[in-house]
Amino acid sequence: MKKIIKLLLILVIIVGLAFALDVPTKVMKLLYPIKYENFVEENSKKYNIDKYLIYAVIKAESNFNETAESREGAKGLMQLMDNTAKDILKKTDEIPIKEDELKSKILEPQYNIALGTKYISLLLEQYGNLELALAAYNAGIGNVNNWVEQGIIQKDGSDIENVPFKETNNYVRKILRDYKIYKELYEKNK
């Protein structure tokens, strides 16, 4: 019994030291990094999107791997499809890329983050709420519009758990969770 009490006491001391040295925060920052800050900050301000949301999307989409490419052809940090990137370019003159340069520039962080952030801003403008915007970012605008039209999900995103694609359902939850973690982790340490 004395050994158990000693072990518990040692455990309490170790946990106390870990918190005193802020080890949990340091570990969390390794799991939830801040990278490409200059591009994220610039586009966050330009398109009025919270930078921590952008970090959460990048983390989920590519885990900060700028050369990531999915089996479906999504590319870069924010995993953009070529057609989506072309559509975004048509809707803005704020991103200095010509359509014929897109294939070579879509993997460059400054352009990928600009296109991805602009896309999020367009989706937020279209849907008026974060839940549907994130669902559309993952599953596509056509799918989200069909789900709303069929009454599967509400226009206000209040029943986002009803999204019929398991991947998209999990994606929205993951982004919302990671967004909250980013905000709590980095805003409290300003």
N, CA, C and O of each residue as an XYZ file, in Angstrom:
760
protein
N       0.821     -1.195      0.000
C       0.000      0.000      0.000
C       0.866      1.260      0.000
O       0.534      2.245     -0.659
N       1.992      1.225      0.751
C       2.882      2.390      0.807
C       3.500      2.670     -0.567
O       3.717      3.825     -0.933
N       3.786      1.591     -1.334
C       4.358      1.766     -2.675
C       3.364      2.489     -3.594
O       3.746      3.354     -4.383
N       2.108      2.126     -3.479
C       1.077      2.759     -4.307
C       0.953      4.235     -3.950
O       0.835      5.079     -4.839
N       0.978      4.546     -2.689
C       0.891      5.944     -2.253
C       2.102      6.735     -2.754
O       1.963      7.871     -3.207
N       3.293      6.127     -2.669
C       4.508      6.792     -3.170
C       4.407      7.029     -4.674
O       4.749      8.105     -5.163
N       3.935      6.015     -5.407
C       3.789      6.166     -6.858
C       2.777      7.253     -7.206
O       3.001      8.048     -8.118
N       1.674      7.284     -6.483
C       0.674      8.328     -6.720
C       1.239      9.711     -6.420
O       0.980     10.664     -7.155
N       2.007      9.821     -5.347
C       2.627     11.086     -4.987
C       3.614     11.536     -6.059
O       3.646     12.710     -6.430
N       4.415     10.601     -6.551
C       5.367     10.914     -7.623
C       4.614     11.344     -8.879
O       5.007     12.305     -9.540
N       3.534     10.638     -9.210
C       2.725     10.986    -10.379
C       2.137     12.389    -10.241
O       2.148     13.165    -11.196
N       1.632     12.709     -9.068
C       1.079     14.044     -8.819
C       2.163     15.105     -8.989
O       1.902     16.165     -9.557
N       3.344     14.842     -8.516
C       4.462     15.795     -8.642
C       4.845     15.972    -10.105
O       5.065     17.096    -10.556
N       4.925     14.875    -10.849
C       5.286     14.949    -12.274
C       4.233     15.732    -13.054
O       4.571     16.599    -13.860
N       2.966     15.430    -12.816
C       1.881     16.145    -13.510
C       1.914     17.623    -13.139
O       1.754     18.489    -13.999
N       2.123     17.904    -11.861
C       2.220     19.301    -11.422
C       3.364     20.039    -12.091
O       3.202     21.184    -12.513
N       4.518     19.398    -12.192
C       5.668     20.010    -12.875
C       5.375     20.228    -14.359
O       5.727     21.264    -14.924
N       4.731     19.246    -14.979
C       4.406     19.371    -16.405
C       3.535     20.592    -16.654
O       3.770     21.344    -17.599
N       2.531     20.791    -15.808
C       1.664     21.958    -15.968
C       2.394     23.241    -15.615
O       2.181     24.270    -16.258
N       3.252     23.197    -14.603
C       4.005     24.391    -14.209
C       4.954     24.816    -15.321
O       5.174     26.010    -15.522
N       5.510     23.866    -16.035
C       6.423     24.164    -17.140
C       5.680     24.356    -18.464
O       6.300     24.558    -19.509
N       4.360     24.291    -18.411
C       3.500     24.486    -19.580
C       3.761     23.450    -20.674
O       3.663     23.763    -21.861
N       4.089     22.233    -20.285
C       4.340     21.153    -21.233
C       3.109     20.855    -22.091
O       3.246     20.669    -23.300
N       1.901     20.803    -21.497
C       0.738     20.511    -22.345
C       0.575     21.503    -23.503
O       0.257     21.103    -24.623
N       0.790     22.778    -23.238
C       0.663     23.785    -24.300
C       1.733     23.580    -25.353
O       1.458     23.698    -26.547
N       2.948     23.276    -24.929
C       4.040     23.061    -25.892
C       3.770     21.841    -26.766
O       4.030     21.863    -27.969
N       3.253     20.788    -26.167
C       2.914     19.591    -26.933
C       1.775     19.901    -27.903
O       1.826     19.501    -29.066
N       0.758     20.604    -27.435
C      -0.369     20.963    -28.306
C       0.086     21.816    -29.481
O      -0.421     21.662    -30.592
N       1.031     22.707    -29.247
C       1.520     23.543    -30.348
C       2.301     22.727    -31.376
O       2.375     23.111    -32.543
N       2.878     21.615    -30.956
C       3.515     20.715    -31.919
C       2.449     20.012    -32.759
O       2.640     19.776    -33.952
N       1.330     19.681    -32.126
C       0.237     19.009    -32.832
C      -0.584     19.965    -33.690
O      -1.156     19.570    -34.705
N      -0.635     21.229    -33.270
C      -1.399     22.266    -33.974
C      -0.461     23.422    -34.310
O      -0.496     24.469    -33.663
N       0.378     23.221    -35.329
C       1.392     24.237    -35.628
C       0.836     25.450    -36.371
O      -0.253     25.425    -36.944
N       1.627     26.494    -36.332
C       1.372     27.711    -37.105
C       2.506     27.794    -38.132
O       3.666     27.986    -37.769
N       2.167     27.652    -39.394
C       3.160     27.724    -40.471
C       2.610     28.618    -41.575
O       1.405     28.859    -41.646
N       3.489     29.104    -42.425
C       3.106     29.974    -43.546
C       2.372     31.209    -43.036
O       1.426     31.692    -43.658
N       2.830     31.706    -41.891
C       2.141     32.807    -41.206
C       1.919     34.032    -42.085
O       0.837     34.621    -42.079
N       2.956     34.418    -42.848
C       2.801     35.638    -43.647
C       1.690     35.496    -44.690
O       0.934     36.442    -44.912
N       1.580     34.335    -45.330
C       0.528     34.131    -46.336
C      -0.847     34.016    -45.681
O      -1.834     34.551    -46.186
N      -0.899     33.311    -44.549
C      -2.175     33.152    -43.845
C      -2.650     34.502    -43.317
O      -3.817     34.855    -43.485
N      -1.767     35.250    -42.688
C      -2.136     36.575    -42.137
C      -2.639     37.500    -43.245
O      -3.683     38.139    -43.110
N      -1.887     37.560    -44.331
C      -2.242     38.454    -45.444
C      -3.636     38.130    -45.992
O      -4.459     39.026    -46.181
N      -3.889     36.850    -46.244
C      -5.166     36.455    -46.835
C      -6.306     36.479    -45.822
O      -7.460     36.713    -46.180
N      -5.977     36.238    -44.577
C      -6.964     36.353    -43.509
C      -7.538     37.766    -43.478
O      -8.751     37.956    -43.392
N      -6.664     38.731    -43.549
C      -7.098     40.137    -43.536
C      -7.799     40.512    -44.835
O      -8.838     41.172    -44.823
N      -7.223     40.089    -45.951
C      -7.777     40.448    -47.262
C      -9.201     39.938    -47.452
O     -10.050     40.641    -47.999
N      -9.461     38.709    -46.996
C     -10.776     38.095    -47.231
C     -11.641     38.012    -45.970
O     -12.707     37.395    -45.975
N     -11.169     38.640    -44.896
C     -11.919     38.708    -43.642
C     -12.306     37.314    -43.127
O     -13.458     37.061    -42.773
N     -11.322     36.431    -43.096
C     -11.493     35.069    -42.586
C     -10.529     34.910    -41.412
O      -9.353     35.259    -41.522
N     -11.015     34.390    -40.301
C     -10.175     34.184    -39.126
C      -8.979     33.294    -39.493
O      -9.143     32.215    -40.062
N      -7.790     33.763    -39.159
C      -6.576     33.015    -39.493
C      -6.570     31.623    -38.879
O      -6.006     30.696    -39.460
N      -7.189     31.461    -37.713
C      -7.203     30.148    -37.074
C      -8.096     29.162    -37.831
O      -7.867     27.954    -37.778
N      -9.090     29.659    -38.519
C      -9.894     28.803    -39.388
C      -9.037     28.325    -40.562
O      -9.098     27.156    -40.944
N      -8.250     29.219    -41.125
C      -7.375     28.846    -42.243
C      -6.382     27.775    -41.786
O      -6.164     26.787    -42.487
N      -5.785     27.973    -40.614
C      -4.851     26.968    -40.097
C      -5.555     25.622    -39.897
O      -4.986     24.576    -40.208
N      -6.780     25.642    -39.386
C      -7.525     24.402    -39.158
C      -7.797     23.680    -40.481
O      -7.706     22.454    -40.553
N      -8.131     24.442    -41.523
C      -8.382     23.831    -42.835
C      -7.090     23.254    -43.403
O      -7.085     22.130    -43.906
N      -6.000     24.005    -43.329
C      -4.717     23.501    -43.839
C      -4.312     22.238    -43.091
O      -3.878     21.263    -43.704
N      -4.453     22.251    -41.776
C      -4.093     21.070    -40.981
C      -4.894     19.856    -41.430
O      -4.334     18.776    -41.620
N      -6.191     20.026    -41.600
C      -7.054     18.915    -41.994
C      -6.790     18.457    -43.428
O      -6.785     17.261    -43.718
N      -6.574     19.409    -44.305
C      -6.439     19.085    -45.727
C      -5.089     18.455    -46.086
O      -5.041     17.479    -46.834
N      -3.997     19.008    -45.556
C      -2.672     18.548    -45.984
C      -1.677     18.358    -44.848
O      -0.558     17.897    -45.071
N      -2.080     18.709    -43.636
C      -1.175     18.715    -42.487
C       0.095     19.521    -42.811
O       1.207     19.140    -42.446
N      -0.111     20.638    -43.503
C       0.939     21.601    -43.834
C       1.963     21.068    -44.842
O       3.103     21.532    -44.876
N       1.554     20.097    -45.657
C       2.415     19.571    -46.718
C       2.063     20.296    -48.012
O       1.031     20.024    -48.625
N       2.928     21.217    -48.422
C       2.616     22.053    -49.587
C       2.589     21.291    -50.904
O       2.026     21.784    -51.881
N       3.177     20.108    -50.957
C       3.162     19.325    -52.192
C       2.135     18.192    -52.159
O       2.148     17.314    -53.021
N       1.256     18.213    -51.176
C       0.246     17.161    -51.051
C      -0.650     17.131    -52.283
O      -1.033     18.169    -52.823
N      -0.971     15.918    -52.712
C      -1.904     15.736    -53.819
C      -2.743     14.501    -53.524
O      -2.207     13.425    -53.256
N      -4.045     14.660    -53.574
C      -4.945     13.539    -53.263
C      -5.134     12.645    -54.489
O      -4.764     13.009    -55.605
N      -5.717     11.475    -54.257
C      -6.024     10.552    -55.358
C      -6.988     11.199    -56.349
O      -6.964     10.896    -57.542
N      -7.843     12.101    -55.838
C      -8.836     12.749    -56.697
C      -8.248     13.939    -57.461
O      -8.894     14.481    -58.357
N      -7.021     14.345    -57.106
C      -6.371     15.448    -57.809
C      -6.365     16.771    -57.068
O      -5.942     17.782    -57.629
N      -6.822     16.794    -55.821
C      -6.757     18.022    -55.026
C      -5.297     18.292    -54.684
O      -4.535     17.367    -54.400
N      -4.910     19.576    -54.713
C      -3.491     19.905    -54.630
C      -3.166     20.961    -53.583
O      -3.949     21.872    -53.316
N      -1.997     20.807    -53.008
C      -1.425     21.835    -52.152
C      -1.924     21.835    -50.731
O      -2.640     20.931    -50.299
N      -1.533     22.865    -50.016
C      -1.851     23.015    -48.603
C      -3.342     22.938    -48.323
O      -3.771     22.301    -47.361
N      -4.134     23.594    -49.174
C      -5.585     23.650    -48.942
C      -6.359     22.694    -49.847
O      -7.586     22.750    -49.921
N      -5.620     21.809    -50.538
C      -6.204     20.738    -51.342
C      -7.288     21.227    -52.287
O      -8.467     20.912    -52.125
N      -6.868     21.998    -53.268
C      -7.797     22.553    -54.249
C      -7.789     21.734    -55.534
O      -6.733     21.337    -56.025
N      -8.964     21.491    -56.062
C      -9.091     20.852    -57.370
C      -8.809     21.911    -58.431
O      -9.077     23.094    -58.221
N      -8.271     21.486    -59.566
C      -7.949     22.433    -60.647
C      -9.176     23.243    -61.077
O      -9.090     24.460    -61.245
N     -10.313     22.569    -61.253
C     -11.528     23.270    -61.694
C     -12.011     24.280    -60.661
O     -12.486     25.360    -61.013
N     -11.887     23.924    -59.385
C     -12.289     24.849    -58.321
C     -11.384     26.076    -58.352
O     -11.857     27.208    -58.252
N     -10.089     25.847    -58.492
C      -9.132     26.960    -58.542
C      -9.425     27.869    -59.743
O      -9.345     29.092    -59.632
N      -9.760     27.271    -60.881
C     -10.108     28.076    -62.071
C     -11.346     28.927    -61.811
O     -11.388     30.103    -62.171
N     -12.353     28.324    -61.182
C     -13.585     29.060    -60.860
C     -13.296     30.225    -59.922
O     -13.844     31.315    -60.091
N     -12.443     29.997    -58.941
C     -12.085     31.064    -57.993
C     -11.405     32.207    -58.737
O     -11.725     33.376    -58.522
N     -10.473     31.863    -59.606
C      -9.766     32.906    -60.375
C     -10.726     33.734    -61.215
O     -10.536     34.942    -61.360
N     -11.757     33.099    -61.770
C     -12.732     33.823    -62.580
C     -13.542     34.819    -61.750
O     -14.053     35.805    -62.282
N     -13.656     34.559    -60.442
C     -14.474     35.399    -59.572
C     -13.681     36.495    -58.875
O     -14.245     37.265    -58.098
N     -12.380     36.577    -59.141
C     -11.573     37.604    -58.481
C     -10.428     38.050    -59.378
O      -9.922     37.280    -60.194
N     -10.036     39.284    -59.214
C      -8.823     39.755    -59.884
C      -7.752     40.073    -58.835
O      -6.734     40.696    -59.137
N      -8.005     39.631    -57.596
C      -7.100     39.921    -56.483
C      -5.919     38.964    -56.409
O      -4.936     39.250    -55.726
N      -6.001     37.834    -57.102
C      -4.925     36.838    -57.059
C      -4.205     36.878    -58.399
O      -4.785     36.553    -59.435
N      -2.928     37.282    -58.373
C      -2.191     37.518    -59.624
C      -1.702     36.243    -60.315
O      -0.501     35.990    -60.403
N      -2.656     35.448    -60.803
C      -2.320     34.248    -61.574
C      -3.175     34.256    -62.825
O      -4.375     34.526    -62.773
N      -2.548     33.958    -63.940
C      -3.305     33.765    -65.173
C      -3.715     32.297    -65.220
O      -3.017     31.430    -64.695
N      -4.849     32.029    -65.852
C      -5.381     30.669    -65.864
C      -4.365     29.660    -66.410
O      -4.298     28.532    -65.923
N      -3.574     30.053    -67.417
C      -2.597     29.119    -67.977
C      -1.396     28.886    -67.046
O      -0.604     27.976    -67.292
N      -1.249     29.685    -65.990
C      -0.175     29.497    -65.006
C      -0.627     28.644    -63.824
O       0.189     28.250    -62.990
N      -1.902     28.365    -63.754
C      -2.475     27.723    -62.575
C      -1.831     26.381    -62.246
O      -1.512     26.109    -61.089
N      -1.640     25.543    -63.259
C      -1.059     24.219    -63.011
C       0.313     24.317    -62.346
O       0.641     23.498    -61.487
N       1.097     25.286    -62.723
C       2.444     25.407    -62.152
C       2.445     26.141    -60.813
O       3.372     25.968    -60.021
N       1.437     26.949    -60.549
C       1.437     27.770    -59.332
C       0.524     27.273    -58.214
O       0.603     27.769    -57.090
N      -0.338     26.306    -58.505
C      -1.307     25.880    -57.491
C      -0.642     25.260    -56.261
O      -1.222     25.278    -55.175
N       0.554     24.717    -56.415
C       1.263     24.127    -55.278
C       2.086     25.150    -54.496
O       2.574     24.845    -53.408
N       2.245     26.348    -55.033
C       3.011     27.372    -54.323
C       2.159     27.905    -53.168
O       1.032     28.353    -53.379
N       2.706     27.855    -51.937
C       1.917     28.216    -50.758
C       1.199     29.560    -50.861
O       0.035     29.658    -50.473
N       1.864     30.598    -51.374
C       1.207     31.906    -51.399
C      -0.036     31.898    -52.279
O      -1.021     32.561    -51.955
N      -0.007     31.163    -53.381
C      -1.164     31.114    -54.269
C      -2.215     30.128    -53.755
O      -3.413     30.407    -53.816
N      -1.773     28.991    -53.255
C      -2.709     27.996    -52.745
C      -3.497     28.550    -51.561
O      -4.711     28.365    -51.479
N      -2.818     29.219    -50.657
C      -3.504     29.802    -49.496
C      -4.426     30.937    -49.931
O      -5.527     31.076    -49.398
N      -3.990     31.745    -50.889
C      -4.846     32.834    -51.385
C      -6.110     32.265    -52.031
O      -7.214     32.742    -51.765
N      -5.949     31.249    -52.877
C      -7.106     30.645    -53.547
C      -8.031     29.954    -52.543
O      -9.250     30.117    -52.606
N      -7.461     29.196    -51.634
C      -8.265     28.486    -50.642
C      -9.019     29.424    -49.727
O     -10.186     29.190    -49.411
N      -8.354     30.490    -49.298
C      -9.005     31.450    -48.408
C     -10.103     32.212    -49.147
O     -11.180     32.450    -48.600
N      -9.826     32.586    -50.372
C     -10.860     33.247    -51.183
C     -12.064     32.317    -51.362
O     -13.212     32.759    -51.307
N     -11.796     31.050    -51.574
C     -12.876     30.081    -51.743
C     -13.731     29.996    -50.474
O     -14.960     29.995    -50.550
N     -13.089     29.925    -49.330
C     -13.835     29.899    -48.067
C     -14.695     31.161    -47.942
O     -15.847     31.091    -47.514
N     -14.132     32.307    -48.315
C     -14.908     33.557    -48.208
C     -16.116     33.532    -49.147
O     -17.191     34.013    -48.788
N     -15.942     32.978    -50.339
C     -17.063     32.866    -51.280
C     -18.135     31.920    -50.740
O     -19.329     32.190    -50.870
N     -17.709     30.822    -50.140
C     -18.663     29.859    -49.578
C     -19.411     30.455    -48.391
O     -20.617     30.252    -48.248
N     -18.705     31.181    -47.549
C     -19.366     31.843    -46.412
C     -20.379     32.878    -46.902
O     -21.461     33.026    -46.333
N     -20.010     33.581    -47.954
C     -20.929     34.571    -48.537
C     -22.167     33.869    -49.112
O     -23.290     34.349    -48.956
N     -21.953     32.751    -49.765
C     -23.055     32.029    -50.393
C     -23.997     31.404    -49.362
O     -25.216     31.490    -49.505
N     -23.442     30.779    -48.331
C     -24.264     30.032    -47.385
C     -24.605     30.790    -46.112
O     -25.601     30.477    -45.459
N     -23.809     31.768    -45.753
C     -24.099     32.571    -44.577
C     -23.789     31.904    -43.247
O     -24.074     32.467    -42.190
N     -23.206     30.703    -43.287
C     -22.790     30.067    -42.041
C     -21.608     29.136    -42.302
O     -21.419     28.616    -43.402
N     -20.830     28.953    -41.253
C     -19.579     28.204    -41.364
C     -19.810     26.718    -41.637
O     -19.066     26.106    -42.404
N     -20.820     26.144    -41.023
C     -21.055     24.710    -41.167
C     -21.303     24.321    -42.633
O     -20.679     23.389    -43.142
N     -22.201     25.025    -43.299
C     -22.485     24.694    -44.705
C     -21.312     25.049    -45.605
O     -21.043     24.348    -46.581
N     -20.608     26.134    -45.285
C     -19.432     26.518    -46.080
C     -18.378     25.408    -46.019
O     -17.788     25.054    -47.040
N     -18.143     24.866    -44.831
C     -17.166     23.790    -44.693
C     -17.632     22.508    -45.383
O     -16.830     21.799    -45.992
N     -18.912     22.217    -45.287
C     -19.455     21.045    -45.984
C     -19.252     21.194    -47.490
O     -18.877     20.234    -48.164
N     -19.495     22.388    -48.018
C     -19.313     22.639    -49.443
C     -17.833     22.590    -49.835
O     -17.500     22.123    -50.924
N     -16.957     23.060    -48.972
C     -15.516     23.005    -49.243
C     -15.096     21.549    -49.427
O     -14.242     21.248    -50.260
N     -15.689     20.657    -48.658
C     -15.309     19.247    -48.725
C     -16.087     18.460    -49.775
O     -15.493     17.713    -50.552
N     -17.395     18.619    -49.805
C     -18.236     17.773    -50.658
C     -18.650     18.438    -51.967
O     -19.129     17.767    -52.882
N     -18.467     19.745    -52.058
C     -18.860     20.468    -53.254
C     -20.172     21.213    -53.080
O     -21.057     20.791    -52.336
N     -20.270     22.315    -53.775
C     -21.446     23.179    -53.705
C     -22.702     22.447    -54.177
O     -23.765     22.585    -53.571
N     -22.588     21.679    -55.242
C     -23.741     20.960    -55.785
C     -24.358     20.004    -54.771
O     -25.580     19.939    -54.631
N     -23.514     19.268    -54.071
C     -24.023     18.333    -53.056
C     -24.729     19.079    -51.928
O     -25.826     18.700    -51.517
N     -24.103     20.133    -51.434
C     -24.700     20.882    -50.325
C     -26.023     21.504    -50.764
O     -27.003     21.455    -50.021
N     -26.061     22.083    -51.949
C     -27.321     22.660    -52.449
C     -28.416     21.597    -52.550
O     -29.565     21.854    -52.191
N     -28.065     20.407    -53.037
C     -29.047     19.314    -53.124
C     -29.544     18.900    -51.742
O     -30.740     18.674    -51.564
N     -28.646     18.797    -50.763
C     -29.043     18.397    -49.415
C     -30.003     19.419    -48.808
O     -30.968     19.059    -48.134
N     -29.722     20.701    -49.058
C     -30.605     21.746    -48.529
C     -31.960     21.680    -49.237
O     -33.006     21.721    -48.588
N     -31.938     21.579    -50.571
C     -33.182     21.512    -51.348
C     -34.040     20.314    -50.952
O     -35.267     20.415    -50.923
N     -33.409     19.186    -50.649
C     -34.131     17.974    -50.281
C     -34.513     17.940    -48.801
O     -35.169     17.002    -48.349
N     -34.105     18.957    -48.053
C     -34.439     19.017    -46.635
C     -33.595     18.103    -45.755
O     -33.942     17.863    -44.599
N     -32.504     17.597    -46.286
C     -31.624     16.716    -45.507
C     -30.892     17.529    -44.444
O     -30.700     17.076    -43.315
N     -30.489     18.739    -44.830
C     -29.883     19.670    -43.872
C     -30.553     21.035    -44.034
O     -31.068     21.371    -45.100
N     -30.531     21.800    -42.964
C     -31.154     23.120    -42.957
C     -30.206     24.178    -43.526
O     -28.987     24.023    -43.469
N     -30.771     25.244    -44.069
C     -29.994     26.363    -44.610
C     -29.105     27.019    -43.572
O     -28.058     27.574    -43.904
N     -29.522     26.957    -42.310
C     -28.751     27.627    -41.259
C     -27.630     26.754    -40.687
O     -26.891     27.194    -39.806
N     -27.500     25.522    -41.183
C     -26.431     24.641    -40.733
C     -26.630     24.066    -39.346
O     -25.725     23.432    -38.804
N     -27.802     24.279    -38.761
C     -28.042     23.857    -37.383
C     -28.099     22.335    -37.214
O     -27.940     21.823    -36.106
N     -28.325     21.623    -38.307
C     -28.389     20.160    -38.220
C     -27.322     19.522    -39.111
O     -27.583     18.545    -39.813
N     -26.144     20.079    -39.071
C     -25.052     19.640    -39.934
C     -24.726     18.156    -39.717
O     -24.154     17.509    -40.594
N     -25.092     17.625    -38.550
C     -24.841     16.203    -38.278
C     -25.621     15.294    -39.229
O     -25.357     14.093    -39.288
N     -26.582     15.856    -39.976
C     -27.368     15.072    -40.927
C     -26.710     14.953    -42.303
O     -27.271     14.314    -43.193
N     -25.558     15.544    -42.491
C     -24.858     15.425    -43.778
C     -24.704     13.940    -44.096
O     -24.163     13.189    -43.284
N     -25.173     13.507    -45.272
C     -25.184     12.073    -45.576
C     -23.813     11.465    -45.912
O     -23.648     10.249    -45.813
N     -22.845     12.271    -46.301
C     -21.512     11.733    -46.581
C     -20.749     11.654    -45.264
O     -20.516     12.673    -44.613
N     -20.366     10.454    -44.878
C     -19.655     10.279    -43.604
C     -18.367     11.110    -43.578
O     -18.056     11.747    -42.572
N     -17.627     11.099    -44.682
C     -16.370     11.862    -44.749
C     -16.618     13.350    -44.503
O     -15.889     13.988    -43.743
N     -17.639     13.894    -45.141
C     -17.955     15.314    -44.986
C     -18.466     15.603    -43.585
O     -18.108     16.620    -42.989
N     -19.284     14.734    -43.064
C     -19.793     14.883    -41.710
C     -18.627     14.963    -40.724
O     -18.585     15.852    -39.873
N     -17.681     14.027    -40.844
C     -16.499     14.024    -39.977
C     -15.604     15.240    -40.232
O     -15.025     15.803    -39.302
N     -15.502     15.633    -41.492
C     -14.662     16.771    -41.877
C     -15.133     18.055    -41.197
O     -14.332     18.782    -40.610
N     -16.411     18.323    -41.276
C     -16.959     19.553    -40.678
C     -16.694     19.560    -39.177
O     -16.259     20.570    -38.623
N     -16.951     18.448    -38.530
C     -16.713     18.360    -37.084
C     -15.237     18.566    -36.748
O     -14.901     19.262    -35.790
N     -14.362     17.955    -37.546
C     -12.915     18.073    -37.311
C     -12.456     19.524    -37.462
O     -11.705     20.028    -36.627
N     -12.901     20.189    -38.513
C     -12.492     21.577    -38.724
C     -12.997     22.452    -37.580
O     -12.246     23.268    -37.046
N     -14.252     22.288    -37.204
C     -14.799     23.095    -36.106
C     -14.034     22.846    -34.804
O     -13.747     23.783    -34.059
N     -13.708     21.590    -34.536
C     -12.939     21.260    -33.334
C     -11.530     21.865    -33.392
O     -11.071     22.492    -32.438
N     -10.855     21.664    -34.534
C      -9.484     22.176    -34.668
C      -9.447     23.700    -34.653
O      -8.513     24.294    -34.114
N     -10.445     24.324    -35.233
C     -10.561     25.785    -35.214
C     -10.636     26.283    -33.772
O      -9.951     27.233    -33.392
N     -11.469     25.633    -32.989
C     -11.609     25.994    -31.574
C     -10.282     25.791    -30.833
O      -9.877     26.632    -30.032
N      -9.617     24.676    -31.106
C      -8.329     24.398    -30.454
C      -7.308     25.458    -30.829
O      -6.610     25.974    -29.956
N      -7.206     25.794    -32.109
C      -6.266     26.836    -32.545
C      -6.528     28.150    -31.817
O      -5.606     28.787    -31.308
N      -7.788     28.542    -31.774
C      -8.131     29.809    -31.105
C      -7.740     29.779    -29.633
O      -7.113     30.711    -29.130
N      -8.109     28.714    -28.954
C      -7.800     28.624    -27.520
C      -6.306     28.557    -27.273
O      -5.802     29.174    -26.335
N      -5.598     27.819    -28.101
C      -4.177     27.603    -27.904
C      -3.344     28.843    -28.164
O      -2.395     29.121    -27.431
N      -3.694     29.599    -29.212
C      -2.849     30.737    -29.596
C      -3.376     32.068    -29.105
O      -2.586     32.986    -28.884
N      -4.682     32.211    -28.927
C      -5.194     33.491    -28.434
C      -4.897     33.683    -26.966
O      -4.660     34.810    -26.532
N      -4.903     32.622    -26.190
C      -4.648     32.768    -24.750
C      -3.188     33.100    -24.449
O      -2.871     33.555    -23.350
N      -2.302     32.877    -25.413
C      -0.875     33.101    -25.180
C      -0.356     34.356    -25.862
O       0.844     34.493    -26.098
N      -1.258     35.261    -26.173
C      -0.828     36.518    -26.829
C      -0.150     37.423    -25.829
O       0.280     38.521    -26.182
